[in-house]
Amino acid sequence: MVQYDRYPNLKESTVDRRRRRRILRRDRWRNRWLSLLAVSSLLLGSWVVLSCLQRGGLHLVAADGAQLSRSLQQSLSQSAQNLLQPPSQLPGSATAAPPRLVMQSNTLHYEDWVNLLRQEADAVAAKRLPDLSILAGDSLSLWFPENLLPTDEPWLNQGISGETAVGLQKRLEDWQALQPRRIFLMIGINDLIRGAEPGFVVESNRQMIRTLRATHPEAEIVLQSILPHSGPNATWEGKEKLRQVSMETIQQINRQLEAIAQAESVHYLDLYPLFRDGNGFLRQDLTTDGLHLNPQGYLVWSTALKMFEQQTLPQSQTPQPQTPQPQTLSGPQTLSGPRTLSDPQKLDWKHSQLHPLEPQAIAPTSKSHLD
């Protein structure tokens, strides 16, 4: 075809003009298709490479997502089923119920926790574990590390984050089928944070003790004092309400709890002196946020429990055929008064295996504390 652009004096014929336009259109569409093909090839190649590299990771993420949704539906029944395994198959020491899923503390509501603990209690009751000890209370009890509990006896943790005296009192009926040897109670700080009167907390503890003595007359009940908090140094999310609970109020309640233990012939363990600093607040080296305990704080509590059992409850394990001595403990009904350890000097830390100021190896915990 004649290149008319180079020869402007020549006149382009109709046939040549049509041919030139047809060629231009063909070239224009060809270039478009080539560009589209190049882009598609690049995208396809990138997708293939990324799919090969991430196939394993994506598969795991999908599996984790499916497991998360299933666990929300099966968490209540699964815990009870795990508990029905022989003690030798349970992880860790042969002491307590199987550990709960860490995710449950953030996904389960209060009623879900109540149902979960009821199922655990029923499963333990069916196994008739000897020398069972129950740890009952709020999040402070809930997050007690299993490896720090006394290992010579099975434990059932009945703590719930945010639990109050009213809630715990309602849950006592869930333990009727249990045959515990010891029951450790600590409750009241959440009631005070929510504005309850000190007298209400004291009276609620009294009613719980009487209920437990009626339903479990052979059990040794240990009433534990309310712990201090960090006051102005607290960083907990509810620190404003927490700071309104004075140390004087807590100490006043603890004195009344000790009097209740004396009147009801149960044991009293005053942990308050072990956790306070020079100003009466919770020691900063024992807490995570001014309310909850860190591993070092639980080590102090654990040592106190072990020393309390060694110095207060040892003779209850071997009944004496002779006339009982004044310190012999075979159950609350045989006591003339409670055995009280309210002075930290009475706990012989030097002869204990775990010193409260020198933490041993503690299994790390990723549990978040939500009260």
LINLIN-V474496 format. One record per pair of residues at least 24 apart in sequence whose C-alpha atoms are under 10 Angstrom apart, sorted by the first residue. I is the first residue (numbers start at 0). J is the second residue. Records with the same first field share a line. If there is no record, write none. Layout:
BEGIN
I->J / J
END
This chain:
BEGIN
67->102
70->100 / 102 / 103
71->102 / 103 / 106 / 107
74->99 / 100 / 102 / 103 / 107 / 111 / 115
75->99 / 103 / 107 / 111 / 112 / 113 / 114 / 115 / 116 / 117 / 118 / 119
76->114 / 115 / 118 / 119
77->115 / 118
78->115 / 116 / 118 / 119 / 122
79->115 / 116 / 117 / 118 / 119 / 120 / 121 / 122 / 123
80->118 / 119 / 122
81->119 / 122
82->118 / 119 / 120 / 121 / 122 / 123 / 126
83->119 / 122 / 123 / 125 / 126
84->122 / 126
85->126
86->126 / 128 / 153
91->145 / 146
92->145 / 146 / 148 / 149 / 150 / 151 / 152 / 153
93->150 / 151 / 152 / 153 / 154
94->128 / 131 / 132 / 145 / 146 / 148 / 149 / 150 / 151 / 152 / 153 / 154 / 155
95->123 / 128 / 131 / 132 / 133 / 145 / 146 / 148 / 150 / 152 / 153 / 154 / 155 / 156
96->120 / 122 / 123 / 145 / 153 / 154 / 155 / 156
97->145 / 155 / 156
98->144 / 145 / 156
100->366
101->364 / 365 / 366 / 367
102->366 / 367
104->138 / 141 / 159 / 160 / 366 / 367 / 368 / 369
105->366 / 367 / 368 / 369
108->160
109->159 / 160 / 161 / 162 / 166
112->157 / 158 / 159 / 160
113->157 / 158 / 159 / 166 / 167 / 170 / 173
114->170 / 173
115->157
116->155 / 156 / 157 / 158 / 159 / 170 / 173 / 174
117->157 / 170 / 171 / 172 / 173 / 174
118->173
119->155 / 156 / 157 / 173
120->155 / 156 / 157 / 173 / 174 / 175 / 176 / 177
121->173 / 174 / 175 / 176 / 177
122->176 / 177
123->153 / 154 / 155 / 174 / 176 / 177 / 178
124->174 / 175 / 176 / 177 / 178 / 179
125->176 / 177
126->177
127->176 / 177 / 178 / 179
128->152 / 153 / 154 / 177 / 178 / 179 / 180
129->153 / 178 / 179 / 180
130->154 / 178 / 179 / 180 / 181 / 218 / 316
131->155 / 177 / 178 / 179 / 180 / 181 / 182 / 218
132->156 / 178 / 179 / 180 / 181 / 182 / 183 / 218 / 219 / 220
133->157 / 158 / 174 / 177 / 178 / 179 / 180 / 181 / 182 / 183 / 184 / 220
134->158 / 181 / 182 / 183 / 184 / 185 / 221
135->159 / 162 / 167 / 171 / 182 / 183 / 184 / 185 / 186
136->160 / 161 / 162 / 163 / 164 / 166 / 167 / 183 / 184 / 185 / 186 / 187 / 188 / 223
137->161 / 162 / 163 / 164 / 166 / 167 / 184 / 185 / 186 / 187 / 188 / 189 / 370
138->162 / 186 / 189 / 290 / 291 / 292 / 368 / 369 / 370
139->185 / 186 / 226 / 290 / 291 / 292 / 293 / 297 / 368 / 369 / 370
140->183 / 184 / 185 / 186 / 291 / 292 / 297
141->368
142->291 / 292 / 293 / 294 / 297 / 364 / 366 / 367 / 368
143->292 / 293 / 294 / 296 / 297 / 298 / 300 / 301
144->294 / 297 / 298 / 301 / 361 / 362 / 363 / 364
145->362
146->301 / 360 / 361 / 362
147->294 / 297 / 298 / 299 / 300 / 301 / 302 / 304 / 305 / 353 / 361 / 362
148->297 / 298 / 300 / 301 / 302 / 304 / 305
149->301 / 302 / 304 / 305 / 308
150->305
152->180
153->179
154->179 / 181 / 182
155->179 / 182
156->183
157->184
158->184 / 185 / 186
159->369 / 370
160->189 / 368 / 369 / 370
161->188 / 189 / 190 / 368 / 369 / 370
162->186 / 187 / 188 / 189 / 190 / 370
163->187 / 188 / 189 / 190 / 191 / 192 / 193 / 200 / 203
164->188 / 189 / 190 / 199 / 200 / 201 / 202 / 203 / 204 / 206 / 207
165->190 / 199 / 200 / 203 / 204 / 207
167->203 / 204 / 207
168->203 / 204 / 206 / 207 / 208 / 210 / 211
169->207
171->207 / 210 / 211 / 214
172->210 / 211 / 214
174->211 / 214 / 215
175->211 / 214 / 215
176->214 / 215
177->214 / 215
178->214 / 215 / 216 / 217 / 218
179->215 / 216 / 217 / 218 / 219 / 220
180->215 / 216 / 217 / 218 / 219 / 220 / 330
181->215 / 217 / 218 / 219 / 220 / 221 / 312 / 330
182->208 / 211 / 215 / 218 / 219 / 220 / 221 / 222
183->219 / 220 / 221 / 222 / 223 / 266 / 267 / 268 / 304
184->208 / 220 / 221 / 222 / 223 / 224 / 225 / 267 / 268
185->221 / 222 / 223 / 224 / 225 / 226 / 268
186->222 / 223 / 224 / 225 / 226
187->224 / 225 / 226 / 249 / 252
188->225 / 226 / 227 / 228 / 241 / 244 / 249 / 290
189->241 / 370
191->240 / 241 / 243 / 244 / 245 / 248 / 249
192->237 / 238 / 239 / 240 / 241 / 242 / 243 / 244
193->240 / 241 / 244
194->240 / 241 / 243 / 244
196->248
197->244 / 248 / 249 / 251 / 252 / 253 / 255
198->251 / 252 / 255
199->252
200->252 / 255 / 256
201->251 / 252 / 253 / 254 / 255 / 256 / 259
202->255 / 256 / 259
204->256 / 259 / 260
205->255 / 256 / 259 / 260 / 262 / 263
208->259 / 260 / 263 / 264 / 265
209->263
212->263 / 264 / 265 / 331 / 332
216->330 / 331 / 332
217->329 / 330 / 331 / 332 / 333
218->265 / 329 / 330 / 331 / 332
219->264 / 265 / 266 / 312 / 315 / 328 / 329 / 330 / 331 / 332
220->260 / 263 / 264 / 265 / 266 / 267 / 330 / 331 / 337
221->260 / 265 / 266 / 267 / 268 / 307 / 331 / 337 / 338 / 339
222->253 / 256 / 257 / 259 / 260 / 265 / 266 / 267 / 268 / 269 / 339
223->253 / 256 / 257 / 260 / 266 / 267 / 268 / 269 / 270 / 271
224->249 / 250 / 252 / 253 / 254 / 255 / 256 / 257 / 267 / 268 / 269 / 270 / 271 / 272 / 341
225->249 / 250 / 252 / 253 / 256 / 268 / 269 / 270 / 271
226->250 / 253 / 269 / 270 / 271 / 272 / 273 / 274 / 275 / 280 / 281 / 290 / 291
227->270 / 271 / 272 / 273 / 274 / 275 / 276 / 279 / 280 / 281 / 282 / 289 / 290
228->274 / 275 / 279 / 280 / 281 / 282 / 283 / 286 / 288 / 289 / 290 / 291 / 292
229->275 / 276 / 278 / 279 / 280 / 281 / 282 / 283 / 286 / 288 / 289 / 290 / 291
230->279 / 280 / 281 / 289 / 290
231->280 / 289
232->280 / 281 / 282 / 283 / 288 / 289
233->280 / 281 / 283 / 286 / 287 / 288 / 289 / 290 / 291
234->287 / 288 / 289 / 290
235->287 / 288 / 289 / 290 / 291 / 368 / 369 / 370
236->288 / 290 / 369 / 370
237->290 / 370
238->288 / 289 / 290
241->289 / 290
242->289
245->280
246->275 / 278 / 279 / 280 / 281
247->279
250->279
253->341
254->341
257->337 / 339 / 340 / 341
258->337
259->337
260->336 / 337 / 338 / 339
261->334 / 335 / 336 / 337 / 338 / 339
262->335 / 336 / 337
263->331 / 332 / 334 / 335 / 336 / 337
264->330 / 331 / 332 / 333 / 334 / 335 / 336 / 337 / 338
265->330 / 331 / 332 / 334 / 335 / 336 / 337 / 338 / 339
266->307 / 311 / 312 / 331 / 334 / 336 / 337 / 338 / 339 / 340
267->307 / 337 / 338 / 339 / 340 / 341
268->303 / 304 / 307 / 337 / 338 / 339 / 340 / 341 / 342
269->303 / 339 / 340 / 341 / 342 / 343
270->299 / 300 / 303 / 304 / 340 / 341 / 342 / 343
271->341 / 342 / 343
272->341 / 342 / 343 / 344
273->299 / 300 / 303 / 341 / 342 / 343 / 344 / 346 / 355
274->299 / 300 / 343
284->356
285->355 / 356
287->368
288->368
290->368 / 370
291->367 / 368 / 369 / 370
292->368
293->364 / 368
294->358 / 359 / 360 / 361 / 362 / 363 / 364
295->355 / 356 / 357 / 358 / 359 / 361
296->355 / 356 / 358
297->355 / 358 / 361
298->353 / 354 / 355 / 356 / 357 / 358 / 359 / 361
299->348 / 353 / 354 / 355 / 356 / 357 / 358
300->355
301->353 / 354 / 355
302->346 / 347 / 348 / 351 / 352 / 353 / 354 / 355
303->340 / 343 / 346 / 347 / 348 / 351 / 353 / 354 / 355
304->346
305->346 / 351 / 352 / 353
306->340 / 345 / 346 / 347 / 348 / 350 / 351 / 352 / 353
307->338 / 339 / 340 / 345 / 346 / 347
309->346 / 351
310->338 / 340 / 345 / 346 / 347
311->337 / 338 / 339 / 340
312->338
END
